[in-house]
Amino acid sequence: MRSASALLLLLACTSPKSDFQTFCYAHEKAGVVDTDGAGDKAVKISKYLAEHLKTKEAKDVLATLPTLPPSEKGKTLKDAAAKHGVSPCPIADVTWPP
């Protein structure tokens, strides 16, 4: 019973909104530094997101982004984040400038 209670608590603490907050600020939390090359930054952010995103909504957006043309990626992420109450979404502008 104790493990079931812990699981319910964990699930209750993870919401799409908190996942999109994690997503939108991943570049600040993933240990990226100015001296990292573009490839290193991408690896750090990808690893961070894979370890921290918990909801289907955020994971689906993460999985969809590589399939989109670059011109649509930032808008897609910003729209999904806004749908869940997260705006602005700085990583969208940093990664795919308007």
Beta strands, then each sheet from edge to edge (+ up, - down):
end
